[in-house]
Amino acid sequence: MESFDFIVKVGGSLSRSKLSLRKLFEELAAISKNYELLVVPGGGPFADMVRRISYKFNISDDAAHWMAILAMDQMGFFFSDFHPNIRVVDEIEEARQISRGLIPVLIPSKVMFDNDPLPHSWDVTSDSIAAYIAHITSTKRVFILTDVDGVFTSDPKSSPNAELIHEISAEELSYKNMCTSVDKTFPSLVSKYGLECLVLNGRHPERVTQALNNRKVKGTTIYSSTSGRRRINLA
């Protein structure tokens, strides 16, 4: 099966700013002229609502899992309003047929319903789903775009002493207590599937282009120690 050049998960935290989203998808549209990419949306405020309902009514993990995945579908349609070149798809093969210069955004519920590959837990979010999509498309590189610069030693939003970690193995990340910017299951999938992940601040979308062009970029590389790591110039 032919792989994509990379999977990019666009975090729901970026939905707080219309300007940030427009800039991000403008950058991805430009990138898509030269690279085959696939966007996996986060759940954002739609998933936050599911989480609140889950805790308030003590609903089952199964119900919460599927509701949260449907929240990703909603975010995918929400994203589609931010650039004319976005194409919403619900199947991998449909995404492969998208022309260069267009941005396929996968609403993942159909793929997940058909396969049900991941635990039903809040330890699994759109990060892990992006890793799974990378695996089934034979794609080795995953970009996680969020509203912070990468993985930190503590929460950068509340701790002035938080330090950015430039690179870390998935195995080390699994057992260290850090503000990871990714869900708890994600590092084990990076290790299992032999992926390389780059966590970047989506409010600075030019960093995606810089990383693809092997220029210095501010972010965190998460790599599988079993498959080695590539050289990424981290600022």
Phi, psi and omega in degrees: 000129181291135183269164168276162175292323173196155172260136178237117176268119179263110186294145178296338179298336180284350182286355179288344184232116177298318182298317180299318180294318179298316179297318182297312183286335171296318179294316180295326176297318178294317179297323185294348176288337184241345183229147173269113183234162176223126180268131171248120183280148169284178180269334176054218183296335177292318177290326177300321178295319177299317180299316180296317178296320180301314181288321184294318185255001179054048180285163185291156176298325179297311181297316181297322180300310183288325176297320180292324177293321176294332174296324175296321176302314180299318180295325178299317177291325176299313179301326187298345181275358188257358174198136182293344182270001179282136175234119179279130180229156177238006177225146182298315183297325176297321178296323181294335183273356179292135182290154174303143182093350176251156185246107175283127176247117184274121167271117200270359189299319182296314179299317183287320177299318183292331187246326181045061191270348192241156178300149177269092187200156175288355172285349176249123176230197180298337176298308180296323178295321176298320178296319178295318178298320176301316182298311185285348175256008179059032179262131186261348185244130181233128173256128174254114180256124184224193183257013173231172190281349181159212178268132183240162177289337175206178185293113182292343181280342182235345183243115179292344182264006179297134181247135177286132176265119187284323177206148183201145177284152178298325181294318178292320180296330182295327185250356178264144181271098182226163172278093198275339186067003175227161183284170188291333182276335187305312182302322180294327178287322175303316179292314183297319185267356180067042183268165166237129182242140174238118179265121184229159175277113182291349175284352175236070188297341178298340179293332176296313178297318179300317180295318180295332180265013178059033174263164180297135183216144179273120181173191180231128172266128173247120186232158176272124182292340180285336182250001182079185181224155177268164179274116176238131180280106181259130182286000000 
